[in-house]
Amino acid sequence: MSNAQKKTVAVYYRVRHNSGFALTQQISNVKTYAIQCTGGNVVFEYGDVCSGCPNCGKGLRALMKAAREHRFDTLIVLSLSRITRNPLQARSILTMLSEYGVRVESMLNDTHLLGYAEYRS
């Protein structure tokens, strides 16, 4: 794979409660998937231990800032529900990420639930 094709990958994870096992397991699964499926290295990691309410986590806010600054081009999540549980907020975030040139991949392949295929770059 040439340098032009290599992806700059970020991962985002969120758990509601500070369960060490759940957080460790999610991080491990998402990072492994990211490395195997994108051909890129995980350069950025963002995470939150909070509810899925819109814009509640510092990690999500940092992720959006980095995306706006074009620091990565691929975001890997376990599920869209890890970004937010609110479907309208999720659609808004996915639209913004697409506008920033970021392609979102979900391990659970649930991007179709919001009609996300239309936003993929």
C-alpha positions in Angstrom: 0.0 0.0 0.0 1.5 3.4 -1.0 1.7 6.3 1.4 -1.1 8.0 -0.6 -3.4 5.1 0.1 -2.5 4.7 3.8 -5.3 5.8 6.2 -4.8 7.9 9.3 -7.1 6.1 11.7 -8.8 7.3 14.9 -10.8 5.2 17.2 -13.6 6.2 19.6 -15.0 4.2 22.4 -17.6 5.0 25.1 -18.9 3.2 28.1 -21.7 4.5 30.3 -20.2 3.3 33.6 -16.5 3.0 34.6 -16.4 -0.7 34.2 -12.8 -1.6 33.7 -13.5 -4.8 31.8 -16.1 -3.3 29.5 -13.8 -0.4 28.6 -10.7 -2.5 28.2 -12.6 -5.0 26.0 -14.1 -2.3 23.8 -10.7 -0.6 23.3 -9.0 -3.9 22.5 -11.7 -4.9 20.0 -11.9 -1.6 18.2 -8.2 -1.2 17.9 -7.7 -4.7 16.6 -10.5 -4.2 14.1 -9.1 -0.8 13.0 -5.6 -2.3 12.3 -7.0 -5.4 10.5 -9.6 -3.7 8.4 -8.2 -0.3 7.4 -4.6 -0.9 6.5 -3.6 2.0 8.6 -2.3 2.5 12.1 -4.4 3.8 14.9 -2.9 7.3 15.4 -5.6 8.9 17.6 -7.7 7.4 20.4 -10.7 9.1 21.9 -12.9 7.8 24.6 -15.5 8.7 27.2 -17.0 7.2 30.3 -20.4 8.9 30.2 -24.0 8.5 29.1 -24.8 8.6 25.4 -26.3 12.1 25.6 -25.3 14.5 22.8 -21.9 16.3 23.3 -21.5 15.2 26.9 -18.0 13.7 26.6 -14.7 15.4 26.4 -13.4 12.7 24.1 -16.1 13.2 21.5 -15.5 17.0 21.6 -11.7 16.4 21.1 -12.5 13.9 18.3 -14.7 16.5 16.5 -12.0 19.2 16.8 -9.3 16.9 15.4 -11.6 15.9 12.5 -12.3 19.5 11.8 -8.5 20.0 11.6 -8.2 17.0 9.2 -5.9 15.1 11.5 -7.4 11.7 10.5 -9.5 10.3 7.6 -11.0 7.2 9.1 -12.9 6.7 12.4 -13.6 3.3 13.8 -16.3 2.7 16.4 -17.8 -0.4 17.9 -21.3 0.9 17.0 -22.9 4.2 16.1 -24.5 4.0 19.6 -21.1 4.6 21.0 -21.0 8.1 19.4 -24.5 9.0 20.7 -27.8 7.3 21.4 -29.8 10.1 19.8 -30.4 9.3 16.1 -30.7 13.0 15.1 -27.5 13.8 16.8 -25.8 10.8 15.3 -26.9 11.9 11.8 -25.6 15.4 12.5 -22.2 14.1 13.7 -21.8 11.8 10.8 -22.7 14.5 8.4 -20.1 16.8 9.9 -17.5 14.1 9.9 -18.2 13.4 6.2 -17.8 17.1 5.5 -14.4 17.0 7.2 -13.4 14.1 4.9 -13.7 11.4 7.6 -15.1 8.0 6.8 -16.8 6.3 9.8 -16.7 2.5 10.1 -18.7 0.6 12.7 -17.6 -2.9 13.8 -21.2 -3.8 14.0 -21.9 -2.5 10.5 -24.9 -0.4 11.7 -24.2 2.8 9.7 -27.1 1.8 7.4 -29.5 2.5 10.3 -29.2 6.2 9.7 -28.9 6.0 5.9 -25.2 6.6 6.4 -24.2 5.1 3.1 -25.1 8.4 1.4 -22.4 10.1 3.5 -19.5 7.8 2.9 -16.6 9.4 1.1 
